[in-house]
Amino acid sequence: MVRRLKGLPPSRALLLAGGLMFGVFAIIAFILRRLNVDPGVTDVIAGSFAWVFLVVAAVILIYGWYTRERRAIARTGLEFLLAHEHVTRVLGSPARGAVVRTDLIEERGRSDEYSVECRLKGPLDSGRGTLRMRPDGNDWVPANASFTASDEIPRIL
């Protein structure tokens, strides 16, 4: 569950967290009201939920800020695969994809390359793509890429 939440864009995670916390508070407030508990208790709980939401929002936004470069690299790699002529020919058009994993590659003390794994699906077939992304000025470009359809051997792009 946590791994799936990590993949959400920060804006969506923030909305989900806010909605979840509001729903939990609404249920607690409803129960307390039915039990004729002093309204001051509900006020304290509401204030506590507000502070907890501020902390959760800060964590989500800071995490999103730290991972924005990694998400941009993954998006660039996925776009490269989806635009490649071999991938389009094998999968058909329109093809869709999702990034499965993005890892920092550390070699000889340097860590300036990323490995990106994508799952691709089209009307004709499905497959997996693997890219090694490296910086080129301000952009990230594939140093090498491979694509494996469900019924063929891996092919270097």
PyMOL commands that set and color helices and strands:
alter all, ss='L'
color gray80, all
select helices_A, chain A and resi 2-6+10-34+39-66+68-83+85-91
alter helices_A, ss='H'
color red, helices_A
select strands_A, chain A and resi 96-107+110-121+126-136+139-149+155-156
alter strands_A, ss='S'
color yellow, strands_A
deselect
rebuild
show_as cartoon
